[in-house]
Amino acid sequence: MPVGGAETLLVNLLQRLDPTLIQPELICLKQPGPLGESIADQVPVHSSLLRGKWDLTVLPRLMRLMRRRRTDAVVTVGAGDKMFWGRLSAYLAGVPVIASALHSTGWPDGVGRLNRTLTPLTDSFIAVADSHGQFLSQYERFPKHKVRVIRNGVDCQRFSPSDEKVDNHRDDVRRELGLAPQTPLIGIVAALRSEKNHSLLVRAAARLRGRHPDLHWVIVGDGPEKETIQSLAAELSIADRLILLGTRHDTPRLVAALDLFTLCSLNEASPVSILEALACQVPVVASDVGSVSESIIPGQTGRLFPSQDLDAMVDAIDQLLSDTPQRIRCGAQGRRRVLDTGSLESMVSGYEQLLTTLYDRVAANSQSESG
């Protein structure tokens, strides 16, 4: 559970499920990570179940855990080994409801074929946006009747615009970073992994330095690509304009302090970081992948650019930085859009309804068979 979009969504969900309906528990195959540790005093957290990539004993270990906890439903989050071992162990342990929540497109870890064999055992595949749901049924070939769309949601009270009279995050954050109050600031919140494509951001920063000499960039997150990012920044003589903050737990104030938010991922479904930025009234420049275009409407909430198109990314950022009225307008429209379509309450309600409906169906079928 590193600090990332899907992981943050999961924490929000676990904290807000109605305990009279669902008593949540968290299973991490490996370490609980920062977010797992942060929620350990609120829900039971089980970890260190997978001891190595080919550790087949994880299966009986998970089965024993699910039987001991009398688990009624298992929801795997993300693709890969957790999706495979989680569903297989749930089925063998006799768990009534098995679902998979997917937060990306494709199978980045190479176990897609194994995961597909478990499709008949899965009651529901949860997509995070309308177009993502279409992708899962049309391209990934999941049965259409098993695909359920539950849109990502963010806490719009926690993620809110900077207020000069109450919480002037804009000035406070710049002061902490040693920057002048009017310094233009662009940020990204994403795990430092290859699919997030931070190298494109570094190249964009180098290209934009000539047009916006005072522009600085904040990179929030940690991961295996940290050294690669730092090396490229040094190579392009832009290291003094990039501030790598690592894992942070004050993301709302950092995001609210930005002039622009950017995301240049190679693949996404419906990234929560974009919704958080819009909720803070910060316009977004993002690569047009996955369901991003459902949130980023060109000219209304930000700008899109084709994946890996450096020139287009640079131009999109330049245009919004150079047009303050449009930037302010896009930020305001972005927050309104999140309030209308991406609330945390609607996401939590969606999971509650799905799980209770599936469980009630299993219970009804069991009663019918026994009768």
N, C-alpha and C positions, 0 to 999 in steps of 0.2 A: 504493500500500500504506500508507494511513494506519493509525493505531491503531484497530482496530475488531474486532468479533467474528469475521467471516468471514476477515479478514486474519490475525488471531492464530491461528485454526485452521489456515490454510494454512502459516504458519511452522512450527507444531508438526508438521504432516504432513511437510513437506519435510525437517525435521531428523531425523525418525525412520523414514523409509522404509528398508527393507533395501537397501543399495547393491549387493548381489549380485543383486537382482531388478530394481530400478529406480534409474536415475541421474537425479534430478530437476533441472530447470532452471526458472527463473522468468521469465516474460515480462510486463512492464508496458507497456501501450500508451502511457502517459504517463510520469510520473516514478516512480522506485522508491519514493519516500516513506520515512518513518522505518523501517517494518518491512522494506521491501525493502533498504534500506541496511544494516540490522542483520544480514541473512542473507547479504550479498554475499560474505563471506569463506568461506562454507560451500557455496554452490551458485552456478553461473553465473546472473547476473541480466542480462537484456536489457531496455532501456527506451528511451523517447523515440521510439517507432515511429509514433505518431499525432500529426500536427502541427496538427490542427484538426478541428472537428466533421465537416466534409465532405471530409476528406482521403482521397480514394479511393486514393492511392498507398500507403496502409497495407497494402493487399491484396498487391501484389507484394513489398513489403518483408517482410511476414510469411512469405510463401511462400519467398522466398530464404533467410530465417533457418532455417525448418524443414527445408529441403532440405540446407542447409549443415551443420546439426547432426544430420542423419539421424534425425529425430524419429520415434519409434514410436507415441507416444500423445499426444494433446492433451486436457487437461481445462480447460474454461473455468470460471471461478469467478464466480458472480453473473450477473445479466441484463444487458441493454443492449448497448453497442457491443462490449465484449470478448467477449460470447457470440456475437455475429453475426460479427465479423471473425475471431475465433479459429477458429470451426468452418468457415467458408467457406474460409479460407486453408489450413486443415489438409486439407480435402477436395481442393482444387485442387493441393496439394503432394503428394498421394498418401500422407498419413499413415494408417497402418492402422487406428488406433483413435481415435475421437472421442467425448468424453463432456462433459456439462455438469453441474456441481455448482451447485445453486440453494439460496440461503440466505434466500429471502424468498418471499412470495406476491405475485403481480401483476407488472406490468411498469412500474415507476415512471418510466422515461425515455421512454416512448412509441414504442419500436421493437419492440413485441411482435409486430406483424404480420409484419415482416421476419424476426424470429427464428423464427416458426412455419414459415416456408417452408423452413427448414433441418432440420425434424424428420426427414425421411427420411434425411438424411446423418449423423444422430447415433446412435451405438450404445447410449448409455445416458444417462438423466437421473437424477442423484443427488439424492435427497431426504434431509433431515436428521432426520426423525422419521416415525413410522408414519402419523400423520394428515396430515403434509406430503406423503408419498407418495400417499396417497389423493386429496389435493387436486390434485396434478399430473396424475393419470390421469383423475379424474372431472371436474374443473373446467377445467383447462388443456388437457385432451384429449390429453395425451401418451400414446402407446401403452403400455398397462399392462405389456406384456412388456419394455419398455425402461426402466421405472422401477425403480430400486434404492435401497433405504433403507440409508444408512450413518449411524448416529446420531452427532451431535456428541460429542466427548469432550474432557475437560480433564485436565491433569496434576495428580492429586490429591496428589502430593508437594510440588509447587510451590505449589498453592493448598490451604492447610491452616489449621486454626484457630489463633488467637492463643494462645500459651502463656505464662502469667505467669512460669514458671520458665526458659524457653528464649528465646522471641522474643515479648516482650510488645508486640505491634504496637498493641494498643489504647491503652496509655499513651503509647508513643513517638509515634504519629501525632498524638494530641491535643496533646502537648507541642510538636511541630513547627508545628501550626496555631495555637498560642497559646490553646488551650482547656483548661479544667479537666479533671481525670481522669475525672470522672463525667458530663461533657457528653454527652447523647444525640446520636448521629451517624447520619445516613442518607445513603446514597450512590448514585450512578448512574454506570455506565461505558458511554458510548455516544458515537459521533460526533455532533457538534452539527449534525445535519441535521433538516429539517422533519418527516420521518416518525418521528423519535424523540420528537417531541412534548414537548420540554423545557418548553414554556410551561405545560403542565398541572402539571408538577412545581413550577414557580414559584408558581402559583396555590394549589397544595396547601400549600406552605410558608407562604404568607401566611395561609391559613385556620387552620393548625395552631399558629401562633405564640401565639395566645391560650390554647390548651390546654396547650402545652408551651413555655413562654417561653425555655428554654435550648436548645431543639432547633436544631442546625446541620445543614447539607446540604453534601455534597462532590460536585462535578460533575467527572468525569474525562473528558477528550476535547476535541477541537477541531473546528472546522468553520464553515460559513458562517452558522450561527444564533447565533454568540457575541454579537454586538451586540444582537440581538433579545432574547436572554435577559437580558443586563445591563440593557437599557432597561426591560423589564417588571419586573425585580426592583426597580429604582429607583422605578418608578411605584407599586408595591405596598408600598413601604417595607420590603422584606425583604432588600435587598442586603447588609446586615451579617450576615445569617445564611447566605448562600450563598457557598461558596468554590469558585471556578472554578480548577481546577488545570491545565487544558490537557492536553497529551499527557504521559503519565508511563510510565516503564518499571519502576516498582515497584508495579504494580497488586496483586499478591498481598498485600502488607503493608497497603496502603490498604483493600482489601476486608475483610481479616481484622479490621481495627480497627472496622468498622461494627457498629451495633446492628441495622440493617435495610438491605436493598438494595431498590431500586425500579426499575421499568422501566415506562414509560407509552407505549410505541410504538403507532403506528397500525397497523402491520403487522409481523409477524415470522414466521419459520419456527420454529426452535428456537434462541433466542439463547444464545450461549456465555457471555455475561456472567452470566446466571442460574445456569448450571451452576457457574461459578467461585465465585459467592457461596455457593451451597449447599455446595460442596466446602470452603469456609472456615467452614462451620457458621453461616452468616448467613442467617436466613430472608428470604423475598422477598415483596414486594407488587408485583404486576404486572398490566397490562391483559390481559384474556382474549382474546388474538388468536393466530392461527396455531396452533402446537403447544405453546404455553406451558403449557397445562393438563396436558400429559404430565409436566411437571417440578414445577409448583407445584400441590400437592394441598391444597385449603383445609383448614385446621386441622391439617395434617400437616407441610408444608414451607413454608407461608406463606399468603397470601391473594390472591385474584383480584378484579378489579373490571371492569365493562363498559368497553369502550374509550371514552375521553373523558368518563367519568362522574366529575366532580370530587368530588361528595358521597361516592360510594362509595369513591374512592381515599382521601379524608381519613379516613373512618370506619375503613377497613381498617388504615391506618397507626396511627391513634389506638388501636385495640383491641390491636394487637401491642405498641406502645410502653408501654401501660398494664398489660400482663400479662407480667411478666418470666418467670415459669415457663413459660408457653406459648411465648414467644419462644425460650427456651433449648431447649425440647423440639423445636420446629419446626426449629431449626438442626441439632440432632443427627440428626433423621430425614432432613433434606435431604442431609447428607453421606453417610449410609448409602445413600440412593437413587442418588446420583451414583456411588459406588463400585460399586454393583450394575449400573447401566444406562448410565453415561456415561463410561467410562474412555477415556483417550487411546489405550491399546493396542488396544482393540477397533476404534476408528475407523481407525487406521493399518492394521490387519489387513484391514479391509473394503476399503480402497482397493487394497491390494496384491492381494487376491484378485480384485477386479473387473477391474483392468487386465490382470493376467496371464491371466485366463480369456478375456477378450475378444481379447487378442493371440494366444493359443494357437488360438482358434477361427479367426481370420483366417489364421494360418499353416497350419492343417490344411486349410482350404478351398483355399488357394493351391496346396498340394502335390497335392490331389486333382485340381484343374483341370489342373495341369502334367503329372500322371501320365496 
